[in-house]
């Protein structure tokens, strides 16, 4: 299976629509996080799923796909820093995955460079 070339982007912008409902102007958001009860049960039989909930969910899925892709695409990448406090643990927290310290180097007079590689 080929890697998709596009993310499943959907409702990535915040939009407010002005609609008249029963004679009263109302601002409707295009994305609304469903309440906890709705998340627990999901859509029930013959229930109308509000479009704002669908838009929220698809946008959230897109955010997770992008996040996972960015984190996994770092395998084999090298990270250089002059921050002595940077460790494989902080890199794993910041970027995910498994990092290996590859030692130090110097670059001109800028001091010590710490080298890390993402191995998984």
C-alpha positions as CSV (number, residue, x, y, z in Angstrom):
1,X,0.0,0.0,0.0
2,X,1.4,3.4,-1.0
3,X,1.9,6.1,1.6
4,X,-0.9,8.7,1.3
5,X,0.3,12.1,0.0
6,X,-2.3,14.1,1.8
7,X,-3.5,14.2,5.4
8,X,-7.2,13.6,6.1
9,X,-7.7,17.4,6.7
10,X,-11.3,18.3,7.5
11,X,-12.7,21.4,9.2
12,X,-9.2,22.7,10.0
13,X,-10.4,26.3,10.3
14,X,-12.6,27.8,13.0
15,X,-15.8,29.2,11.3
16,X,-18.7,30.9,12.9
17,X,-21.9,31.0,10.8
18,X,-24.8,33.4,11.4
19,X,-28.1,31.6,11.0
20,X,-31.7,32.6,11.8
21,X,-33.4,30.0,13.9
22,X,-37.1,30.6,14.8
23,X,-36.6,34.2,13.9
24,X,-33.6,34.7,16.1
25,X,-30.1,35.3,14.8
26,X,-27.7,32.6,16.2
27,X,-23.9,32.2,15.8
28,X,-23.1,28.5,15.1
29,X,-19.6,27.2,15.3
30,X,-18.4,24.7,12.7
31,X,-16.6,22.6,15.4
32,X,-17.7,21.8,18.9
33,X,-16.2,19.2,21.2
34,X,-18.9,16.7,22.1
35,X,-19.8,16.4,25.8
36,X,-18.3,13.6,27.8
37,X,-21.7,11.6,27.8
38,X,-21.7,11.7,24.0
39,X,-18.1,10.5,23.8
40,X,-18.8,7.6,26.1
41,X,-21.9,6.3,24.2
42,X,-21.1,7.5,20.7
43,X,-24.0,8.0,18.3
44,X,-27.0,6.0,19.3
45,X,-29.6,4.4,17.1
46,X,-31.6,7.0,15.0
47,X,-29.8,9.8,16.7
48,X,-28.8,12.8,14.6
49,X,-25.1,13.4,15.0
50,X,-24.6,17.2,15.0
51,X,-22.3,18.4,12.2
52,X,-20.2,20.4,14.6
53,X,-19.3,17.1,16.5
54,X,-18.4,15.4,13.2
55,X,-16.2,18.3,12.2
56,X,-14.5,18.3,15.6
57,X,-13.8,14.6,15.4
58,X,-12.4,14.6,11.9
59,X,-10.2,17.6,12.7
60,X,-9.0,15.8,15.9
61,X,-8.2,12.7,13.9
62,X,-6.2,14.8,11.4
63,X,-4.2,16.4,14.2
64,X,-3.3,12.9,15.5
65,X,-2.3,11.6,12.1
66,X,-0.1,14.6,11.5
67,X,1.4,14.2,15.0
68,X,2.2,10.5,14.6
69,X,3.6,11.1,11.1
70,X,6.0,13.8,12.4
71,X,7.1,11.7,15.3
72,X,7.8,8.5,13.2
73,X,9.4,10.4,10.4
74,X,12.3,11.4,12.7
75,X,13.8,7.8,12.8
76,X,17.4,8.0,11.6
77,X,17.5,11.8,12.1
78,X,20.3,13.4,14.1
79,X,19.7,16.1,16.6
80,X,22.4,18.5,17.6
81,X,22.3,20.8,20.6
82,X,24.6,22.9,22.7
83,X,22.3,22.3,25.7
84,X,24.1,20.0,28.2
85,X,20.8,19.3,29.9
86,X,19.4,17.6,26.8
87,X,19.2,13.9,27.3
88,X,17.7,10.9,25.5
89,X,14.8,11.1,28.0
90,X,14.0,14.7,27.2
91,X,14.2,14.0,23.5
92,X,11.9,11.0,23.8
93,X,9.4,13.2,25.8
94,X,9.6,16.1,23.2
95,X,9.7,14.0,20.0
96,X,8.7,10.5,20.9
97,X,10.6,7.4,20.0
98,X,14.0,6.0,21.1
99,X,17.1,8.2,21.0
100,X,20.7,7.3,21.4
101,X,23.5,9.6,22.5
102,X,26.2,9.6,19.9
103,X,28.8,11.6,21.9
104,X,30.0,15.2,21.6
105,X,31.8,17.2,19.1
106,X,33.1,20.8,18.8
107,X,32.3,23.2,16.1
108,X,34.7,26.1,15.9
109,X,34.7,28.2,19.1
110,X,31.0,27.6,19.8
111,X,31.6,25.1,22.5
112,X,30.5,21.5,22.9
113,X,27.8,20.0,20.5
114,X,25.8,17.1,21.9
115,X,24.8,14.6,19.2
116,X,21.7,12.3,19.4
117,X,20.2,9.9,16.8
118,X,16.6,8.7,16.7
119,X,16.9,4.9,16.4
120,X,13.3,3.9,16.7
